[in-house]
Structure formats: C-alpha cells, structure tokens
C-alpha cells in the first residue's frame, strides 16, 4: 500500500534535540558580574540557616532552610518576599544562581524592592541520613498542599523565628524553582494567587510526572489569574518517559499568551541544568519586579471557531478575579440565587429564614421576606410566582415545595414528604427538583397543592444538586455534587425525562473525586454555569467546557443567577456573602 507523504513541522529551536543526540547542547552560559561579585559599596545582606520539622501537611518530614535578610531591611515597613525551592542550590554563593549576591546588587540599584529570601529544601522522611526525599511528591503534585505548607506553616515559622515584617501584597511576593521546583512555583501561585503574584520557573517540569502536562489546558479554560510569569527553558532539555520539556514549556507559553497573561519566555539552547537560568537571573528578576502594567495583554480570540464558547465571549478583556463586586455580607449562609423576568435578583439567608431582593437597577440587598421558610433553592415560574425548596419553617424541620405570591407573600404548599435541594420550573407547568440523598430528580405539576410523594423521573445521579433548563426548555440539566458530571435530559411532551447522559464533565480539584457541582443557571445562548469547588464552570450547549470563572472568595460558590439591567450581571451566593460581576451575555428568561 502506497502512503501519501506527510509534512511534519518541527520548530527550528527543537531541531537540535530531535536529531537523536547528534548535536549536543551548547549550554555554555556563564554568570555575569552581577552574579559573581558585589559592586563597590553594595551592602551585604545576611544569610541564616534553620531547620523546619513541624509540618502537619507533610507530616514526618524535616528540611533545611535558609533566610536572606537584606542589609536595607529595618522592619519598619513590610518587606517583599521571594521563596526558592531546592533552596540550597539557590542560596549558595558559588552555585548556579548565587541569589544572595544578585539580590544585594539589584536591591542596591533599586531594580527590585527590599526583599527577604526564603530558601527551602524539599522534605526528607525517615530517620537517619539521607532518608527518603519527599521532593517529587511535594513539587510535582498538583493541588494546594505545598501552597498551604508555605502559607500556613513555613512562612509563619520563619516570620516568627527571625521577627520578620513581610508584606501580604501578592504583587510583592514571588516564588521560584527549577525543574520540579519550577512547576511547584507555578502551582503555588495558581492555587493561591492572593498570596503569590510572581513566578520564576526555570526548566520547569510541565510534563506528565504527576499530571503537570495538563496545565496548558487548565490555563486556557480558567479565568486569567493575577500572576506574572517568567519561563526559562533550553531547546536541548529533557525528552523522556514523562514528556518533552521544551515542547511542554512552549505549550505553557502559548496558553499564557492565549489568556493574556503578563509573561516572558526565554528559550535558549541549554540542557536540563541551571546554567542558562543562572546566567539570566539578574535580568529575569528585573523583568519580574518591574512596575505593574497599566493594561494587561488582550486574550487571543482570532482562532476561536464560531461554536467555541471561550471565556472571552463572557468576560470583557478576559476578566480578572477582582472584577467581582461585593453586594452583601454578614449572612448566615446564602443560597437559592434567582431572578425574575425584570432582572430583580433574590437570594436566601437559609439559617436565618430570610429572603433578600436586589432591585434591577440597584446593588444593595433589602429584606423581602423575614421570618419565612428556610429556603435552599428557588426559581420564578412562568406564572410569575416564586417556587421554593423549603428545609423547614421556624423550629419545624418539615421539608416541602412551596409557592410564594410576590405581591401578597402568601405561601402555599405544593408538595410534601419530599427532600428537595434545588428546583426549576418549566413553561409547560412542571416543577423539577433534586433529591440529593436519593440521587434523583422528581417532578410535580405547578397546579398541585399538598401533593405527597411526587414521582421520581430520573435516578442514579451522584448527589444531584443544581438544576436548570436550556434556553428553549427542551433539555433539563442536573449537576452532580458528589461526582464529576452534569447530566442532560430531553424533556418529553408529558414532562417525563429521557435520553439522560453525562455530557458535561465537571473539573475537580487535584486529589478530589468530587467536583462539588452545586447551583446552576443558563444564559440566553444555552450556556450553562455550574458552581463548584473550583469556581463557576461554564459549558456550551453541546456540553463542552468553555472555561472556569474564579470564585469571588476562598469560601465556596454555592449558587448563581443572572440579574440586573438586561440580566447582564452574574450573581453568586458564596457562604456569608453575595457577589456579582458584569458579563458580555445575559441570562435566559424562564419567568413571566
């Protein structure tokens, strides 16, 4: 059989690496004067070594650490902070980077702020020497464990031990690492951008050691985070069972460009060593610590196809997490986000049995119904009435489905002997609600009054929670709190559900089996927005994920709804607070 020729494009920077070693890495980078000696008159900071053994997050580990305190530090005002993984290699004054010398020179020149350096070796487990290294587990793993280790344990320990006054401004907190330490630095900032806003990754291992190859895909479908990133790699870096380092770093750079990050990528001809990163360290730091940009780069949208529902279609200029506007705070637990046809927004303070309303042209919540039922989910129906999942009234914990007249506030019971979580109301006159414990969706007509044990219309769902309709009301969508999917069902003429399928895959935090899929809403183009552990996950009408909007705070996002002028604001209930942000879309209208 004769095959047609195939053209394969290989980037020129990678040609040397693809020739099976016939060309070796140049990797002959040399340290410059800013790294090898302090300029005349430059004050010398001090370096002190300490040991840290008190981790609960990485229980049973011990590690050597060093702190660099610049000569200019007085403690009278907070100093900037920069954390280095594999600290012994960076803190050495005759090693690949010689950070104390570089810091002394750059701080004296004003090229970087007065910065305390923390140099941290990976943990070692077991008694005796050398013990088992915990490096790969700590550095290569995705998730927030290492970020919590730094923020909750090591940094407070060093701050107390050396009586340091460190800034809490993430724009003045940087983190650096090499190889597995490079991906670790990125992971810390990715998981906690409110603590670290700058990343220096050298020959970063964004490969499939413990899932790091997924980061470019995550970046493209996650709202841009306030992180400045400097990436360095060499065209002769590793190509092994875990992946191809130069290609992986190029994928990272491409994803960062696509989402409009403030980033720089230096690809030299080096191998998997610290030579190139060390040689350019002074310039890397100058770039990293340069003044904030007046305007961030625009996200790339030119190659999105017509059906690609990227976040750029939802958020102006790609969005920023601080675009969330605080609407109200100080509540017991907020839930049941919904809006009426005019765009007035409603939510429940569930434990306090109080409903609030935010008028369409206002941003201030006012009490709409006090001393009422405890409501976990509510929606307006096509008849203009408010339908709700009740968890009890006063000291009575009897659960029910009720309707509330918006004019008189009169409450009528629709269904009893139920365990409802959230609901939606169709124009055909059906209420669909989720029974989380039973793994079921239950249907009841809006005309019912006091109906006991309404029938199950779908089951086998892993802790169903949020529920919504497509804009044309031909499909019902149900999120899994205990799983990693949202289900889609076709709605038959008699209100029954058929053709159920898990056609939306909810992303979960690293190390968790559940997505925390919670409340959900729909926009006019049948894009679905599902609150989850990671944020608000957006899907297109075919079930493809378009991206994840950031949570408005560290506490969970519980439920969401469009409201406000032209239904253009996305409101989110988040534990004790309610937030909103302006979008480029508008919510679907299900109510009259």
C-alpha positions as CSV (number, residue, x, y, z in Angstrom):
1,X,0.0,0.0,0.0
2,X,1.4,3.4,-1.0
3,X,1.0,6.2,1.5
4,X,0.8,9.9,0.7
5,X,3.7,11.9,2.1
6,X,3.0,13.7,5.3
7,X,4.6,17.1,6.2
8,X,5.6,17.4,9.8
9,X,6.5,20.9,11.2
10,X,9.3,20.9,13.7
11,X,10.1,24.2,15.3
12,X,13.7,25.3,14.5
13,X,14.6,25.7,18.1
14,X,13.9,22.0,18.6
15,X,15.8,20.6,15.6
16,X,19.0,20.0,17.6
17,X,17.0,18.0,20.1
18,X,15.3,15.9,17.5
19,X,18.5,14.7,15.9
20,X,18.9,11.9,18.4
21,X,21.8,13.5,20.2
22,X,23.9,14.1,17.1
23,X,24.1,17.7,18.2
24,X,24.8,18.2,21.9
25,X,23.6,21.2,24.0
26,X,25.7,24.3,23.8
27,X,24.8,25.0,27.4
28,X,27.9,27.1,27.8
29,X,26.3,30.0,29.6
30,X,28.4,32.0,32.1
31,X,27.5,34.0,35.1
32,X,27.8,37.8,34.7
33,X,29.3,40.3,37.1
34,X,26.0,40.9,38.9
35,X,26.1,37.2,40.0
36,X,29.7,36.7,40.7
37,X,30.6,39.8,42.9
38,X,29.0,42.7,44.7
39,X,29.6,46.1,43.1
40,X,31.7,48.5,45.2
41,X,29.8,49.9,48.2
42,X,26.9,47.4,47.9
43,X,25.6,46.5,51.4
44,X,25.8,42.8,52.1
45,X,22.7,41.0,53.4
46,X,22.9,38.2,55.9
47,X,22.0,34.6,55.4
48,X,21.0,32.3,58.3
49,X,20.2,28.6,58.2
50,X,17.5,26.9,60.1
51,X,15.7,23.5,60.2
52,X,11.9,23.0,59.9
53,X,10.4,19.8,61.3
54,X,6.9,20.9,62.4
55,X,4.9,20.3,59.3
56,X,1.4,18.7,59.7
57,X,0.7,18.9,56.0
58,X,3.9,16.9,55.2
59,X,3.9,15.0,58.4
60,X,7.1,13.3,59.4
61,X,9.4,15.4,57.2
62,X,12.4,17.5,58.1
63,X,14.1,20.0,55.9
64,X,17.0,22.6,55.8
65,X,16.0,26.1,55.1
66,X,17.8,29.5,54.8
67,X,16.6,33.1,55.2
68,X,18.3,36.0,53.4
69,X,17.7,39.4,55.0
70,X,18.9,42.3,53.0
71,X,21.1,45.0,54.7
72,X,18.4,47.6,53.8
73,X,15.7,45.8,55.8
74,X,14.8,47.6,59.0
75,X,11.5,46.1,59.8
76,X,9.8,49.4,60.0
77,X,7.7,48.6,56.9
78,X,6.8,45.2,55.3
79,X,9.5,43.7,53.0
80,X,8.8,41.9,49.8
81,X,9.2,38.1,49.8
82,X,10.7,35.6,47.4
83,X,10.6,31.9,48.0
84,X,13.0,29.4,46.3
85,X,12.5,25.7,46.1
86,X,15.6,23.5,46.2
87,X,16.9,26.3,48.4
88,X,20.5,25.0,48.9
89,X,21.3,25.4,45.2
90,X,20.0,28.9,45.0
91,X,21.4,30.3,48.3
92,X,25.0,29.1,47.7
93,X,27.4,31.9,46.7
94,X,29.4,29.6,44.4
95,X,26.5,27.7,42.8
96,X,24.4,28.0,39.7
97,X,22.5,31.2,40.7
98,X,24.1,32.8,43.7
99,X,21.0,34.6,44.7
100,X,22.3,36.5,47.8
101,X,24.9,38.2,45.6
102,X,22.3,39.0,42.9
103,X,19.8,40.3,45.5
104,X,22.5,42.5,47.1
105,X,23.3,44.1,43.7
106,X,19.8,44.5,42.4
107,X,18.3,45.8,45.7
108,X,21.2,48.4,45.9
109,X,20.4,49.5,42.3
110,X,16.7,49.8,43.0
111,X,16.0,47.1,40.3
112,X,13.9,45.2,42.9
113,X,12.4,46.1,46.2
114,X,13.9,45.3,49.6
115,X,13.2,41.6,49.5
116,X,13.5,38.8,52.1
117,X,14.5,35.5,50.5
118,X,13.3,32.1,51.9
119,X,15.3,29.1,50.5
120,X,13.6,25.8,51.2
121,X,14.9,22.3,50.6
122,X,12.4,19.5,49.9
123,X,11.4,17.4,52.9
124,X,13.2,14.3,53.9
125,X,11.3,11.4,55.6
126,X,12.6,8.7,57.9
127,X,15.3,8.5,60.5
128,X,19.0,8.8,59.7
129,X,20.8,10.1,56.7
130,X,20.0,10.6,53.9
131,X,16.4,9.4,54.4
132,X,13.8,9.3,51.7
133,X,13.3,12.5,49.7
134,X,9.8,13.9,49.5
135,X,10.7,16.2,46.6
136,X,8.6,14.8,43.8
137,X,5.6,14.4,45.9
138,X,5.8,18.0,47.2
139,X,6.9,19.6,44.0
140,X,5.3,17.6,41.1
141,X,1.9,17.1,42.7
142,X,-1.0,19.3,41.6
143,X,-3.2,20.7,44.2
144,X,-2.8,23.1,47.1
145,X,-0.8,21.0,49.6
146,X,2.5,22.7,49.1
147,X,0.9,26.2,48.9
148,X,-0.7,25.5,52.3
149,X,2.6,24.2,53.6
150,X,4.2,27.5,52.8
151,X,1.4,29.9,53.7
152,X,0.2,28.1,56.9
153,X,3.4,26.6,58.2
154,X,6.8,27.5,56.9
155,X,6.4,31.2,56.3
156,X,4.8,31.9,59.7
157,X,7.5,29.8,61.3
158,X,10.3,31.8,59.6
159,X,8.5,35.1,60.2
160,X,8.3,34.4,64.0
161,X,11.8,32.9,64.3
162,X,13.5,35.9,62.7
163,X,11.0,38.6,63.7
164,X,10.2,39.5,60.1
165,X,7.8,42.1,58.8
166,X,6.7,40.6,55.5
167,X,4.1,42.1,53.0
168,X,0.8,40.4,52.3
169,X,0.5,42.0,48.9
170,X,0.7,39.2,46.3
171,X,2.3,41.6,43.8
172,X,5.3,41.8,46.2
173,X,5.5,38.1,46.8
174,X,7.4,35.9,44.3
175,X,8.2,32.2,44.1
176,X,10.9,30.5,42.1
177,X,12.1,27.0,41.3
178,X,14.0,24.8,38.8
179,X,12.7,21.6,37.1
180,X,10.2,20.1,39.5
181,X,10.7,23.2,41.7
182,X,9.6,25.3,38.7
183,X,6.3,23.6,38.3
184,X,5.9,23.7,42.1
185,X,6.4,27.5,42.0
186,X,3.7,27.8,39.3
187,X,1.3,25.5,41.3
188,X,1.7,27.6,44.4
189,X,0.7,30.8,42.6
190,X,-2.0,29.1,40.6
191,X,-3.6,27.7,43.7
192,X,-3.1,30.9,45.8
193,X,-2.8,33.9,43.6
194,X,-3.9,36.0,46.5
195,X,-0.6,35.1,48.2
196,X,1.9,34.9,45.3
197,X,1.6,37.1,42.3
198,X,5.0,36.4,40.6
199,X,6.6,33.2,39.3
200,X,10.0,32.4,38.0
201,X,10.1,28.9,36.5
202,X,13.5,27.6,35.2
203,X,13.4,24.4,33.1
204,X,10.0,23.8,34.6
205,X,8.7,20.2,34.6
206,X,5.3,20.8,33.0
207,X,5.2,17.2,31.9
208,X,3.4,14.1,32.9
209,X,5.2,13.3,36.1
210,X,2.2,13.8,38.3
211,X,-0.2,15.5,35.9
212,X,1.6,18.7,35.2
213,X,1.2,18.3,31.4
214,X,-2.5,19.4,32.0
215,X,-1.6,22.9,33.0
216,X,-1.7,24.4,29.5
217,X,-5.3,23.1,29.1
218,X,-6.2,24.3,32.5
219,X,-4.9,27.8,31.8
220,X,-6.8,28.1,28.5
221,X,-10.1,27.3,30.2
222,X,-9.7,29.1,33.5
223,X,-10.2,32.8,34.0
224,X,-6.9,34.6,33.9
225,X,-5.3,34.9,37.4
226,X,-3.3,37.9,38.5
227,X,0.1,36.2,38.1
228,X,3.2,37.5,36.3
229,X,5.3,34.6,34.9
230,X,8.9,34.3,33.7
231,X,9.6,30.9,32.0
232,X,13.0,29.7,31.0
233,X,14.0,26.6,29.2
234,X,16.5,25.2,26.7
235,X,15.9,23.5,23.3
236,X,18.1,20.6,24.5
237,X,16.2,20.0,27.7
238,X,14.9,16.5,28.5
239,X,12.8,14.2,26.3
240,X,12.0,11.1,28.3
241,X,9.1,8.9,29.6
242,X,7.5,11.9,31.3
243,X,7.4,14.2,28.3
244,X,9.4,16.7,26.2
245,X,10.4,19.7,28.4
246,X,11.0,22.3,25.6
247,X,7.6,21.5,24.0
248,X,5.9,21.5,27.4
249,X,7.3,24.9,28.2
250,X,6.3,26.2,24.8
251,X,2.7,24.9,25.4
252,X,2.7,26.8,28.7
253,X,3.9,30.0,26.9
254,X,1.3,29.6,24.2
255,X,-1.5,29.1,26.8
256,X,-0.4,32.1,28.8
257,X,-0.4,34.2,25.7
258,X,-3.8,32.9,24.7
259,X,-5.3,34.1,28.0
260,X,-3.5,37.4,28.1
261,X,-1.1,36.8,31.0
262,X,1.9,39.2,31.7
263,X,4.6,36.7,30.9
264,X,8.0,36.2,29.3
265,X,9.5,33.1,27.8
266,X,13.3,32.7,27.3
267,X,14.2,29.6,25.3
268,X,17.9,29.1,24.9
269,X,19.9,26.1,23.7
270,X,20.7,24.7,27.1
271,X,20.1,21.2,28.6
272,X,18.4,20.3,31.9
273,X,20.7,22.4,34.1
274,X,20.8,25.7,36.0
275,X,23.4,27.3,33.7
276,X,21.1,29.3,31.5
277,X,18.6,30.3,34.3
278,X,21.5,31.3,36.5
279,X,23.2,33.4,33.7
280,X,20.0,35.4,33.1
281,X,18.8,35.5,36.7
282,X,19.6,39.2,37.2
283,X,17.6,40.2,34.1
284,X,14.8,37.7,35.0
285,X,14.4,39.4,38.3
286,X,14.5,42.8,36.8
287,X,11.7,41.8,34.5
288,X,9.7,40.1,37.2
289,X,9.9,43.1,39.6
290,X,9.3,45.8,37.0
291,X,6.3,48.1,37.6
292,X,2.9,46.8,37.0
293,X,1.5,47.2,33.5
294,X,-1.1,49.9,33.0
295,X,-3.1,47.4,30.9
296,X,-2.7,43.6,30.5
297,X,-2.3,42.0,27.1
298,X,-5.6,41.1,25.3
299,X,-6.6,37.4,25.3
300,X,-6.2,35.8,21.8
301,X,-9.5,35.1,20.1
302,X,-8.7,35.1,16.4
303,X,-8.7,31.3,16.1
304,X,-11.8,30.5,18.1
305,X,-14.4,29.0,15.8
306,X,-18.0,30.1,15.7
307,X,-19.1,27.5,18.2
308,X,-16.2,27.9,20.6
309,X,-17.7,29.5,23.7
310,X,-14.4,30.7,25.2
311,X,-14.4,32.9,28.3
312,X,-13.6,35.9,26.1
313,X,-17.2,35.7,25.0
314,X,-18.4,36.0,28.6
315,X,-15.8,38.4,30.2
316,X,-14.6,41.7,28.9
317,X,-10.8,41.5,28.1
318,X,-10.6,38.0,29.6
319,X,-11.6,39.2,33.1
320,X,-9.8,39.4,36.3
321,X,-10.8,37.7,39.6
322,X,-11.1,41.1,41.3
323,X,-13.9,42.0,38.8
324,X,-16.3,40.5,41.4
325,X,-18.3,43.3,43.2
326,X,-19.4,42.7,46.8
327,X,-23.2,43.0,47.0
328,X,-23.8,42.0,50.6
329,X,-22.1,40.3,53.6
330,X,-22.6,39.2,57.1
331,X,-25.2,36.5,56.4
332,X,-25.5,33.1,58.0
333,X,-25.4,31.1,54.7
334,X,-26.5,32.4,51.3
335,X,-28.2,30.2,48.7
336,X,-31.1,30.0,46.2
337,X,-29.9,32.6,43.8
338,X,-32.6,33.5,41.2
339,X,-34.1,36.5,39.4
340,X,-37.5,37.4,38.0
341,X,-38.3,38.4,34.4
342,X,-37.4,42.1,35.0
343,X,-33.9,41.2,36.4
344,X,-34.6,41.8,40.1
345,X,-32.3,39.4,42.0
346,X,-33.3,37.3,45.0
347,X,-31.4,35.1,47.5
348,X,-32.0,33.3,50.7
349,X,-30.1,33.5,54.0
350,X,-31.0,30.0,54.7
351,X,-30.4,29.5,58.5
352,X,-32.0,32.9,59.3
353,X,-35.1,32.1,57.2
354,X,-34.9,35.5,55.4
355,X,-35.2,36.3,51.7
356,X,-33.5,39.3,50.2
357,X,-34.1,41.3,47.0
358,X,-31.7,43.4,44.9
359,X,-33.7,45.7,42.6
360,X,-32.8,45.6,38.9
361,X,-31.2,49.0,39.0
362,X,-29.7,48.7,42.4
363,X,-26.8,46.8,44.0
364,X,-28.0,46.8,47.6
365,X,-29.9,43.9,49.1
366,X,-33.1,44.7,51.1
367,X,-35.1,42.2,53.2
368,X,-38.0,40.9,51.0
369,X,-39.4,38.3,53.4
370,X,-38.4,37.9,57.0
371,X,-39.3,35.0,59.4
372,X,-40.3,32.9,56.5
373,X,-39.3,29.4,55.4
374,X,-35.7,28.2,55.2
375,X,-35.1,28.0,51.5
376,X,-32.3,26.2,49.7
377,X,-33.4,26.7,46.2
378,X,-35.9,28.9,44.4
379,X,-37.0,30.0,40.9
380,X,-39.7,32.1,39.4
381,X,-42.2,30.2,37.3
382,X,-43.9,31.3,34.1
383,X,-46.9,32.3,36.2
384,X,-44.8,34.9,37.9
385,X,-44.9,33.1,41.3
386,X,-41.8,32.2,43.2
387,X,-41.3,28.4,43.8
388,X,-39.0,27.2,46.6
389,X,-37.4,24.2,48.2
390,X,-38.2,24.5,51.9
391,X,-35.9,23.0,54.6
392,X,-38.2,24.0,57.4
393,X,-40.2,26.8,59.0
394,X,-39.2,28.2,62.4
395,X,-38.4,25.2,64.6
396,X,-40.3,22.9,62.3
397,X,-37.9,21.0,60.1
398,X,-40.6,19.5,57.8
399,X,-39.5,19.9,54.2
400,X,-41.7,20.8,51.2
401,X,-42.1,22.5,47.9
402,X,-44.0,25.8,48.2
403,X,-45.0,28.7,46.1
404,X,-44.9,32.3,47.2
405,X,-47.0,35.1,45.8
406,X,-44.7,38.1,45.0
407,X,-47.5,40.6,45.8
408,X,-49.1,39.2,49.0
409,X,-46.2,37.0,50.2
410,X,-48.8,34.3,50.7
411,X,-47.3,30.8,50.9
412,X,-49.0,27.7,49.5
413,X,-47.6,24.1,49.8
414,X,-47.2,22.3,46.5
415,X,-45.7,19.0,47.6
416,X,-44.9,17.3,50.9
417,X,-43.0,14.3,52.2
418,X,-40.1,15.4,50.0
419,X,-36.3,16.0,50.4
420,X,-35.7,18.9,48.0
421,X,-32.5,20.7,47.4
422,X,-32.9,22.9,44.3
423,X,-35.6,23.3,41.6
424,X,-36.5,24.7,38.2
425,X,-40.0,25.5,36.8
426,X,-40.8,25.0,33.1
427,X,-43.3,26.9,31.0
428,X,-45.2,23.7,30.5
429,X,-46.1,23.8,34.1
430,X,-43.7,21.3,35.7
431,X,-41.5,21.7,38.8
432,X,-38.4,19.6,38.7
433,X,-36.4,19.3,41.9
434,X,-33.3,17.4,43.0
435,X,-33.3,15.0,45.9
436,X,-29.6,14.8,46.7
437,X,-29.6,11.9,49.1
438,X,-31.8,9.7,46.8
439,X,-29.7,10.6,43.7
440,X,-32.9,11.5,41.9
441,X,-34.9,14.2,40.0
442,X,-38.6,14.5,41.0
443,X,-41.4,16.1,39.0
444,X,-44.5,17.8,40.3
445,X,-47.1,19.9,38.5
446,X,-47.3,23.6,39.4
447,X,-51.0,23.2,39.9
448,X,-50.5,20.7,42.8
449,X,-51.4,21.6,46.3
450,X,-50.1,19.4,49.2
451,X,-49.2,16.5,46.8
452,X,-47.5,13.7,48.8
453,X,-44.5,11.8,47.5
454,X,-44.4,13.1,43.9
455,X,-42.8,10.6,41.4
456,X,-39.2,10.2,40.5
457,X,-38.4,10.9,36.9
458,X,-34.6,10.3,36.9
459,X,-32.3,8.4,39.2
460,X,-28.8,7.1,39.6
461,X,-27.2,10.6,39.8
462,X,-24.3,11.1,42.2
463,X,-25.7,13.6,44.7
464,X,-27.7,15.7,42.3
465,X,-27.8,19.4,43.3
466,X,-28.1,22.2,40.8
467,X,-30.8,22.1,38.1
468,X,-31.6,24.3,35.1
469,X,-33.2,24.3,31.7
470,X,-31.9,25.0,28.2
471,X,-33.0,28.4,26.9
472,X,-35.6,26.7,24.7
473,X,-36.7,24.5,27.6
474,X,-36.2,21.3,25.6
475,X,-33.5,20.0,27.9
476,X,-33.0,19.6,31.6
477,X,-29.5,19.9,33.1
478,X,-28.6,18.5,36.5
479,X,-25.2,18.9,38.3
480,X,-23.6,16.2,40.4
481,X,-22.2,17.4,43.8
482,X,-20.7,14.0,44.6
483,X,-19.4,13.2,41.1
484,X,-17.7,14.9,38.1
485,X,-20.6,15.4,35.7
486,X,-23.6,17.3,34.8
487,X,-26.4,15.3,33.2
488,X,-28.6,16.3,30.2
489,X,-32.1,15.0,29.7
490,X,-34.5,15.6,26.9
491,X,-38.0,16.7,28.1
492,X,-40.9,14.9,26.6
493,X,-44.3,16.5,25.9
494,X,-45.7,14.9,29.1
495,X,-42.9,16.3,31.2
496,X,-41.1,13.0,31.5
497,X,-37.3,12.8,31.0
498,X,-35.5,10.6,28.6
499,X,-32.1,10.1,26.9
500,X,-30.2,11.0,30.1
501,X,-26.4,11.3,29.5
502,X,-23.4,12.6,31.4
503,X,-22.4,15.0,28.6
504,X,-20.7,17.7,30.7
505,X,-17.5,16.8,32.6
506,X,-17.0,19.0,35.7
507,X,-13.4,19.6,36.6
508,X,-12.4,18.7,40.2
509,X,-9.6,20.0,42.4
510,X,-6.5,17.8,42.3
511,X,-6.8,14.9,44.6
512,X,-10.6,15.1,44.9
513,X,-13.1,12.6,43.4
514,X,-16.0,15.1,43.5
515,X,-16.4,18.4,41.7
516,X,-18.8,19.9,44.2
517,X,-21.2,20.7,41.3
518,X,-23.8,22.9,43.0
519,X,-26.3,25.6,41.9
520,X,-26.5,26.5,38.2
521,X,-28.1,28.9,35.7
522,X,-28.4,29.3,32.0
523,X,-27.8,32.3,29.6
524,X,-29.7,33.2,26.5
525,X,-27.4,31.1,24.3
526,X,-27.9,28.0,26.4
527,X,-24.5,28.2,28.0
528,X,-24.7,26.6,31.5
529,X,-22.9,28.0,34.6
530,X,-22.3,25.5,37.4
531,X,-20.9,26.5,40.8
532,X,-18.3,24.1,42.1
533,X,-15.2,23.6,44.3
534,X,-13.1,25.3,41.6
535,X,-15.3,28.2,40.7
536,X,-18.2,28.7,38.2
537,X,-17.7,26.2,35.4
538,X,-19.2,27.3,32.0
539,X,-20.4,24.8,29.3
540,X,-21.6,25.4,25.8
541,X,-24.9,24.0,24.5
542,X,-23.2,20.8,23.3
543,X,-21.7,20.1,26.7
544,X,-18.1,21.2,26.1
545,X,-16.4,23.2,28.8
546,X,-15.7,26.8,27.8
547,X,-13.9,27.8,31.0
548,X,-14.0,28.4,34.7
549,X,-14.7,31.7,36.3
550,X,-12.9,32.4,39.6
551,X,-14.6,32.0,42.9
552,X,-15.3,35.5,44.4
553,X,-13.7,34.4,47.7
554,X,-11.9,31.4,49.1
555,X,-15.1,30.1,50.5
556,X,-17.3,28.1,48.2
557,X,-19.5,29.3,45.4
558,X,-23.0,27.9,46.2
559,X,-25.5,29.1,43.6
560,X,-25.7,31.6,40.8
561,X,-28.1,33.5,38.6
562,X,-28.2,36.3,36.1
563,X,-29.9,39.5,37.1
564,X,-29.6,43.3,37.0
565,X,-30.1,45.6,34.0
566,X,-30.8,43.4,30.9
567,X,-29.9,40.4,33.1
568,X,-26.3,41.1,32.3
569,X,-24.8,40.6,35.8
570,X,-23.9,37.1,37.1
571,X,-24.7,37.0,40.8
572,X,-23.1,34.4,43.1
573,X,-24.1,33.3,46.6
574,X,-20.9,32.4,48.5
575,X,-21.3,31.3,52.1
576,X,-21.7,34.5,54.1
577,X,-21.5,36.9,51.1
578,X,-23.1,37.7,47.8
579,X,-21.2,39.0,44.8
580,X,-21.8,39.9,41.2
581,X,-19.9,40.9,38.1
582,X,-20.8,42.3,34.7
583,X,-20.7,39.9,31.7
584,X,-21.0,40.2,28.0
585,X,-24.0,37.9,27.9
586,X,-27.5,37.9,29.5
587,X,-29.5,35.3,31.4
588,X,-32.2,33.2,29.8
589,X,-35.8,34.2,30.8
590,X,-37.9,31.4,32.3
591,X,-40.3,33.6,34.3
592,X,-43.1,35.9,33.2
